[in-house]
Amino acid sequence: MKKAIIIFTKVPKVGDIKTRLTEEKGGILTPEEAKDFYEAFLLDVIDACIASKSGEVWICHNKMGDRSYLDSLLEDLTDPGAIKGIFADQGGTFDQCMQYAADYILQEGNADRRADALLIVGGDLPGLQPAYLQTAFDKLEKLARSPAGLQAAGITNPTGSSLGAAIVEGSCQEGGFSIVGYTHTTPFDFDGVFYNQNGITALDALVHKAAGKQIPFGIVPQVPDVDIPVDLASVIPELNALNLAARYDDTIRPARRTLKILEEMGIEASTAVDHRDNL
């Protein structure tokens, strides 16, 4: 099974990225600082994808993004040459942009597809670990080769190389997901996942689509994204824990750039002090 990982991202730009973290929107950062944070997140995510060694790494950026700036930013990666390719989406809704990214790799199931299965991850997941991606692909392939996976793909006379349908996801906060993957034979599209008339969450929309077509479905560990100040406050302790654990476990990859910018800006997570006696 040929595998691909797509990092789905905007090209960082002041005033256009992570605006809900800025003071203007009730956050704590300036627009310049929000951009700097996102750049750290993005590079940490890409390095985690490269370190997973579980598939070719691609980057899909927003149609209006500055490709030259993105190229210069990627020079700071641990291994810039490990990026298989970079391409822009075609604009439109979030559903449409994500669908374009998936179709670009899977080629709508055609024989000349760039991969047989893919994972899509966001650029704002500083806690993403290589092992999560490896686990996601392992589950995806196991489900896709199962009788249920072959049946969902309409494969009636399977061979040893037959790859059926399957979906995997890693959840994030507020009913969303930060990792999603599927095979080229999976009867799935993103229409109505992020933008729908029923007001359901993106994760529920994904679950409903899988259940409706009896597509085998798997989950991997939750990876929180960072959109609003409480997200940043929540992820800091996790990053600190991963950083310490990495001293004793070489499979863990600390978010070194994100941790560095947190240290430089003196940002720490805190909790309200409760003076009541423990019960």
N, C-alpha and C positions, 0 to 999 in steps of 0.2 A: 504494500500500500504506500503510494507516494504521498507525502504529507507536506502541508504548507501552513505557516502561521502568518496571519495578516495583523499588523499593528494598525489600527484604524484611528486616525488622528487629524487634528488641525495642525497647520504649521504655526508655531508660537508667534504671536503678534501682540504688542502692547494694546490693551483696550479691547481685545477680541478673544481673550482666552482666560478661563477661570474668573470671570468677572464677579461671580457671587462670593468670591473670597476677598473682594476689595472693599475698602472703607465706604465707597459710594453705595454699595449694596448691603451694608451692614456688617462687613467683614473686618479684617485687621490688616490687610495688605494694600499697598499701592498697586496701580495697574502694572507698573514695571516689576514689582516684586512677584505679583501673580504670574507674570510671564516667566520670570526666572524659576519659580517653583515648578511650573509645568514643564519647562525644559529639563529640570532635574528628574521629575517623574518619568518623562518620556524616555530619556536616555537609560534610566534604570530599568524600565520595562523592556526596552529593546535588548539590552545586555542580558536580561534574564531569558528572553526568548532565544537568543543566540546560544547562551550557556546550556539550554535544555538539550541541544543537539537532537531535537525530535522532529524537525522538519525544516524546509527552506523558509527563510524569513523574508517577508515582503512588507512594504509600508505603503498604505493608501492614505493620501492626504486630501484635504479639502480642495475643491476645484480652483478657488481663488488664492490658495496659499502660495507663498513665495518659495518656489522650488530651490532657487539658489541659496536662500537662507537655510532651508532644511539641509541641503547638502553640506553646508559649512558646519552646521550643528552636529551632523552625524560623524564628522571627523574626530569627535571626542569619544566615540565608542571604543570599547575594548578591542573590537575587531571589525572595523568598517567594511572590510572586504567580504564579511559573512552575509551582508545584505544581498539577497538574490535580485531584487528589483524594487523600484519605486514608481508608483503611478498615482494619478489624480482621479478622484471620483468625478462624476458628471453633474454634480449639483442636484437640487431637488430636496425632498424631505429626507429625514434621517433614515427612514425605511428604504427609500430609493437609493441613497448613497451606499448603505450597507449591502443592499442587494447587488449593486454594481460591483462592489469590491469582491463579493463571493463569486459572482458570475465571471469576473475577470480571471479568477484562478481556476474555477471548475469548468469554465467554458460551457455552461449549461449542460454538462454531462457528455459533451462531444469527445470523441476519441483523442483529439489533440489537446485535451485539457492539461493545465500546468500541474495539477495534483489530483489525486483521487479523493482526498479528504482534507478539510481545513479546520483551523481554529481561528477565530477572530477575537482579538483582545483590544481593550482601550489603552490609551496612552497615559492614563491617570491612575495607575495601579501600582504604587511604589512597593507594596508588599508582595507582588507577584513572584512566585518561586519557580525555578526550572522544573522541579518535581511535579508541580501542579499540571504543567503542560504535558509532561511525559505520561502522567496518570490519565489525563483527558484523552490522549490519543490511544492509549492502551484500552480504555473502556470503549471508546468509539469503535475500534476495530473488532473487539470481542462482540459487541452488540450487533454490529453490521454483518458479521459472519454467522450470527445465530439464526435458527429457523425463523424467528419472528422478524429479524432484520431482512432476510431474504424475501419473506412473504410481503413485507411492507413495500419492498422495492419492485414487487411483481416478478421476481425471478423464480420460475417454476422448475427449471432444469439446471440447478447450480453445478458448477465445477469447483475444483479446489481453489481457483483464483477468484471466484465470484464474491463481490462485495455488495452487501445489501444496504438497507437504510438504517440510520441511527442519528440521534442528536445527543450531544452532551452540553452541559452548562455549568458555570460557576456563578453563584448568586452574588449580588451586592445589596446595598441598603435599599429600603423603600420599594421593594418588589421589583428590582431590576436585576440585570445580570451583567457580569464583567467579562465572562468568557462564554463563547458559544461556538459549537463546531458541528459539522455534519459531513456526510459523504456525498459524492457526486450523484449517487442513485437515490438520494433522499427526496421524497416529494414535499419539499418545504420551500417557502419563500417568506420574506420579511414584511410583506404587505399587511398592514394593520397591527404590527407588533408594537411599535413605538407610538404610532398615531392611529387611534381607533375611535369609533363612535360609541363604544360601550363603557369607556372610562376604566377599563381594567388595566392592571399593571403590565409592564412588558414581560415579566416572567410568567404571569398567568396566561398572557396571550401565547407565549411560546409553548407552555404546557398544553393549552387547549388545542393548538395546532398539532402537536405530537399525538395527543390522545385521540383526536378526531380521525387521524389516519393510521392509528395503531403503530406509530413509529417508536421503536425501542428508545428509551430515554435514560440518560445517566447523569449523575451529578459529581462534581469535584469540589474541593474546599472553597468556601466563600473567600473572595478577594475584594475588599472594600475599595471603592473609588473615592476620589476627593473632589467634591463639588462645592461644598459649603463649609463654613468654619468648624461646625461640629464634626464633620468628616475628618478634617485635618487634626483636630484635637484627639479624635478616636484612634487615628492611625499612628500617631507618634509613639504611644507605648508599644504598639505591635512592632514598629520598626526597631525600637530599642531592644525589644526581646529577641527579634531575629538577629540583630547585630551581635548580641551576646552569644546566642546559640551557635552562630557561625564560627565562633572560636573553637567549638568542640565537634562540629559537624560540617564537613566540607561539601555536603550537598546543599547547604543553605547559602543563599546569596544575599548579603545585606544590601540595602539601597544606599550605597555610599554617597551618591550625589545629593540625594534628598536629605540624608542625615547631615551632610556638610553644610547645606544651606540653612537647615534648622539651627545648627550650632552657630553659624555666622550671624544669624539674625536674633539669636538668643530666645528662640521660641520653644516653650515647653508646654506639655499638657498638664492641666491641674484639675482638681475636683473640689467641690464645695466641702468645707470642713463641717462635720456634724459633731456637735459637742454633747449629744445625748449619750447616756450610758448604753453600752451594748446590751441587747436583750437576748 
